[in-house]
Amino acid sequence: MSSSARLRMTIICSLFVAITAILAQVEIPLPLVPISGQTLAVGLTATILGSRYGALAMIGYMAVGAAGAPVFAEAKGGLSVIVGPTGGYIIGFIFAAYFTGLILEKTSFTLKNAMIGNTVGMIITLLIGVIQLKYVLDLSWGQAMAAGVYPFIIVGLIKAFLASWIGITVRSRLAKARLLPQTKAA
C-alpha cells in the first residue's frame, strides 16, 4: 500500500473514531448500562472499513477515551471507564469490529453477510461486556445478564440491521469512488 493510501486510511479511521464518539452521545439511560449509538457506530465502521481498519478505528476510539477525552457514553472519558463496569463493552468493540469485518471479507460485502457479521459482532460485544460487568460489580451471572445483555438484544438486532444496510450502501459508494482498498464485490 502506498504512503498516500495509508494516509487516506488513517484519515478515514480517524473519521470513524469521531463518528463513534458522536453516536456514543445518543443514548437511552438504563440503571447500569445505557443503550447508546456506540454499537451502531461499531457496526458501521466494520461494515465499511473491514476487519483491520475497523479494529484499528475502535482501538483509536478506546485510546482517545482512555486518554481522557469525553468520547464514551454520557460524555465520559478516562482509563477509569475502561476498567469500570461498562469498559468490557468498549474493549469488545475492537473484537466485534474485527470479526464483523472478517466475516464480510471472507464472504462478500452484501446486506445478508453484513447482517450475519453485525449480529456476531453484537454477540461478541455483549459477551465481553457482561463478563467485565459481572466481575467489576460482583454480580451473579443472572444479575449480569439481566443488566448487561437482555435489554440490548432487540435493540442490538435493529442496530445490526441499520449498520448493515447503511454500511453496505456507503461502502459501495466509497469503493466506486476508489476511496477504499479493493475487496470482494461491494
Beta strands, then each sheet from edge to edge (+ up, - down):
strand 1: 27-28
strand 2: 35-36
sheet 1: 1+ 2-
end
